[in-house]
């Protein structure tokens, strides 16, 4: 599943520094706006301790973690919705992503210029929200104009569509993002193909300095208060600290550095897992002597669709799934032991795959 999170924020908030820590790709990181002209794409692995445990038990030839794509998108300025700066390109790049990681500068440093000359993460957030909302409003109003004639015919479906679009228009005109509009699954179908920018799920990342990386600061608290009604997660990360960690050669050196900072793990790991949750994803595993592998699925996916993530033939010819719960596999130590203990379930087409399931599919094409 090719899923993308876009890193957005005003220029000089630490987006590219953070991207460099997340990915092996190296975006230019410099102290001036627009140092990232083209979106940099990095494929990053999702940290999962369960893979390591399965590797130790199965001793496979190779291990394949699951991944997501992170896109570092050029910095935004006021007027982007009207094409200012790199506006049109920025907005097009966001439209191609599945979720947004919004980086907010929550640190003071006279050596790193701010595009507006002052540190105010709430204002920074509002600048980007405003530009995205304006673009979405334009999209919704174009769609409303496009169905005017059909509405006059009294077509019930088109009238329903108009009602839904008007709710989005009202929200956007009042400065609210599309994700705040409550709609049913059926109603969302009317707007789905518009790919509204502010309908995408968002994760707020407060980029802090060394002094605030453990406890936070007043800027972080202000962000949490500002987004409390958005049903969005807020995490803290010290992008410069993460860059320093990434320069260390060994795992032991990195762990020692983290301990000295009072951190349990690298912030990038916290961020990657948060992005995974943001995309509403689960992981199932296949475990054999050739390969132990993590597979990405959408939450609530049924067994045939989960099989199709491996290969479309698996879904087309699905017969059944043999399922072992991760906890059973680890406690009993092997697939054979789980079979002997009656801990392998035989599941059909309606089985909803659970996070951590270890699966083997039977199919015939």
HUSUL-V831187 format. One record per residue. N is the residue number from 1. SS is DSSP state (~ for helix, > for strand, _ for the rest). Layout:
n->[N;N]
ss->[SS;SS]
This chain:
n->[1;2;3;4;5;6;7;8;9;10;11;12;13;14;15;16;17;18;19;20;21;22;23;24;25;26;27;28;29;30;31;32;33;34;35;36;37;38;39;40;41;42;43;44;45;46;47;48;49;50;51;52;53;54;55;56;57;58;59;60;61;62;63;64;65;66;67;68;69;70;71;72;73;74;75;76;77;78;79;80;81;82;83;84;85;86;87;88;89;90;91;92;93;94;95;96;97;98;99;100;101;102;103;104;105;106;107;108;109;110;111;112;113;114;115;116;117;118;119;120;121;122;123;124;125;126;127;128;129;130;131;132;133;134;135;136;137;138;139;140;141;142;143;144;145;146;147;148;149;150;151;152;153;154;155;156;157;158;159;160;161;162;163;164;165;166;167;168;169;170;171;172;173;174;175;176;177;178;179;180;181;182;183;184;185;186;187;188;189;190;191;192;193;194;195;196;197;198;199;200;201;202;203;204;205;206;207;208;209;210;211;212;213;214;215;216;217;218;219;220;221;222;223;224;225;226;227;228;229;230;231;232;233;234;235;236;237;238;239;240;241;242;243;244;245;246;247;248;249;250;251;252;253;254;255;256;257;258;259;260;261;262;263;264;265;266;267;268;269;270;271;272;273;274;275;276;277;278;279;280;281;282;283;284;285;286;287;288;289;290;291;292;293;294;295;296;297;298;299;300;301;302;303;304;305;306;307;308;309;310;311;312;313;314;315;316;317;318;319;320;321;322;323;324;325;326;327;328;329;330;331;332;333;334;335;336;337;338;339;340;341;342;343;344;345;346;347;348;349;350;351;352;353;354;355;356;357;358;359;360;361;362;363;364;365]
ss->[_;_;_;>;>;>;>;>;_;>;_;_;_;_;~;~;~;~;~;~;~;~;_;_;_;_;_;_;_;_;_;_;_;_;_;_;_;_;_;>;>;>;>;>;>;_;_;_;~;~;~;~;~;~;~;~;~;~;_;_;_;>;>;>;_;_;>;>;>;>;>;>;_;_;_;>;_;_;_;~;~;~;_;_;_;_;~;~;~;~;~;~;~;~;~;_;_;_;>;>;>;>;>;>;>;_;_;_;_;_;_;_;_;_;_;_;_;_;_;_;~;~;~;~;~;~;~;~;~;~;~;~;~;~;~;~;~;~;~;~;~;~;~;~;~;~;_;~;~;~;~;~;_;_;_;~;~;~;~;~;~;~;~;~;~;~;~;~;~;~;~;~;~;_;_;_;_;~;~;~;_;_;_;_;~;~;~;~;~;~;~;~;_;_;_;_;~;~;~;_;>;>;>;>;>;>;>;_;_;~;~;~;_;_;_;_;_;~;~;~;~;~;~;~;~;~;_;_;_;_;_;_;>;>;>;>;>;_;~;~;~;~;~;~;~;~;~;_;_;_;~;~;~;~;~;~;~;~;~;~;~;_;_;_;_;_;~;~;~;~;~;~;~;~;~;~;~;~;_;_;>;>;>;>;>;>;>;_;_;_;>;>;>;>;>;>;>;>;_;_;_;>;~;~;~;~;~;~;~;~;_;~;~;~;~;~;_;>;>;>;>;>;>;>;_;~;~;~;~;~;~;~;_;_;~;~;~;~;~;~;_;_;_;>;>;>;>;_;_;_;_;>;_;_;_;_;_;>;>;>;>;>;>;_;_]
